[in-house]
């Protein structure tokens, strides 16, 4: 069994595909009235309620917006992201768990 490479790039579709798609769907450029957060804001936040207050939104609204964003994702794009996994694993192995280009 091989350890999970700590310095490798994202190796799951959630990391290299889904979160970016959700950020785009939940932070549309044309709608500045509700702005959610960047990964830096999440990393630097004390807790979830602080984030929701900074976005001026309650948990139910956030959940509903998240569900709507998930529904907007093209299933073909998700399928392609999953099919890309073996290639990513091979590239990670070739890079000895380090950074690699796709």
N, C-alpha and C positions, 0 to 999 in steps of 0.2 A: 504494500500500500504506500502511495506517495503522499507526502504532506501537501496541503493546499498552498500554492506559491504565494507568499505574502506580498511580494513586490510585482506581481503580474498585473496585467490590465484586467478589466472586467471579464469574467468567464461565465456569466449567466445572462440570459436574455433580459432579466429584470434590470441588471446593472447597465449593460451596454445598449439596451434598446428602450425598454418600457418607461423607465423613470424620465428619460429625455423627452419621449413622446408626451407623457403626462404633463411635464413642465410646460411644453409648448401649448398643449390644449388648455391648461389652466391659467396660463399667463399670456393670453393673446395680446398682440401689440395694439390692436384696435380698441380693446376694452381695458382702460386704465382704472376703472372704478374699483375693481377687485383685483388686487395683486397678491399672489401668494409668495412663497419664499424661495430663495436660492439655497443650494446645498450648504454654502457658507453660513447663511442665516440659521439653518437648521443645526449645523455643527456648533455654532456659538450660542445657541439658545439654551436657557436653563431648563425649560420643559415645554410640552405641547401647548399648554394654555397660554404661555407667553407668546408663542408663535401665532396662535389664533387671534389673540388680542392685537398683535402688531398688524395682522392682515385685516383687522376689523370685521371678523366673521365668526359665527358660532360653529360648533362642531357639526351640527346637523347640516348647515349650509355647505361646510367644507366637504362632508361625506357625499352630499348630493352632487356637488361640483365634480368630485373625484369620480363618482360613478358615471356621470355624463361624459367625462373625459375618456374613461375606459371604453365606453360604448362607441366613441368616435374613431377609435383605432381600427385601421383597416386590417382584417384578419390575415390577408395575404402578407402584409408587412411583418406581422408577428410570426407567421409560418416561416418566412425567410430568415428572421432572426434566430429561430430555433434551429433551422437547418444549417446555420452558420457555426453552430457550436463545435462540431468535430474539427473544423478548420482552425478555430480559435485554440482548441486544446492542443492540436499539433504544433501550431506556431508557438504556444507557450512552452511546450516541451523542448522545441528546437532552441528557444531562448533560455533554457535552463531556469524557467520560472520568472525570468526578467521581463522587461518591456518588449513589446513586439508591435509591428505595424500590420494593419489589415488593408 
